Amino acid sequence: MSKVPDTPENLEICKRFCGPCPTFKPNELNKIPPNALFCARGASEKPAEEIEDKGCSCFGCEVFQKYKISGGWFCMHGVEGRK
């Protein structure tokens, strides 16, 4: 498992997967730091218990596959929560 670099390129890839993510939009996670690219930046500052889990799009993301990361729900659990 590689560390995911916080780059503009990775952010652009992330936006394609976070944008339609069933958990991201309804919880307005784009309005709360770190706003996106949670696999590199860590969990949202919104407490996980306040985020309604409606599913995760990370598994299909090119960043997820390129860096061979595991886990998911990085917006809720950050990189520390990766398994």
N, C-alpha and C positions, 0 to 999 in steps of 0.2 A: 504494500500500500504506500503510495507516494503522497507527499504533502502537496496540496493544491496551491499553485501560485495565484496571488490576487493580481491578475493582469486584466487590462481592458478586453483582450481577446476572450478570456475565460468568462468575464462578465457578460459579454455579448452572447456567448453560447448559453449561459445561465438564464438570461432573460427569455430565451425561447422556451425554456422548460418551466421556470418559475411563473412566468406570465399566466399560462393556462393552468397552473397547479391548483388542484381543488382546495388545498389548505391555505396557500399563499394569498390569493385574492380576497376570499371572504374575511380573512383575519387582518387585512390591510397591512401585511408585513412590509410592503414597500414604503410605508410611512414611518417605520420604526427602525433605527439602526440595528444591524448593518445594512438593511434594505434588500440585500440579495447576495448571491455567491456565499451562502452560509457554510458551504463545505470548506472554504478558505478563510472566511472571516469570523466564523463562530455563530452561535445561536442568536436569534432575535432578542433584543432587550425586553420584548414583551414576555412576561412570565409564561412558561410552557403550560401551566394550569389554566391560563386565560386564552390559549390557542385551541380552537376547535379543530381536531384532527379529522380531515375529510379525505385523506389519502396523500400519497407522495409521488411526485413525478421524477425524483432524482435518478431512479434506476434506468431510465431511458436517456438520460443526459449524456452528451458527448464528453463532458468534463469527468463525470462519474466513471465512464468507461476508459478514457485516456489515462487517468491516474490510478486506475484499479482500486478505487476507494470502495469501502463497504459500509453498510449501515443504511442510513437514509434519514429522513426527517431532520436534516441538519438545521433547519430553521427553528426547530423546537429543542434539539439536543446538542447542537453544535458538533464540532469535530471530536470532542471528548467522548461523545455518545456513540461514535462509530464502533461497529463490531467487526 
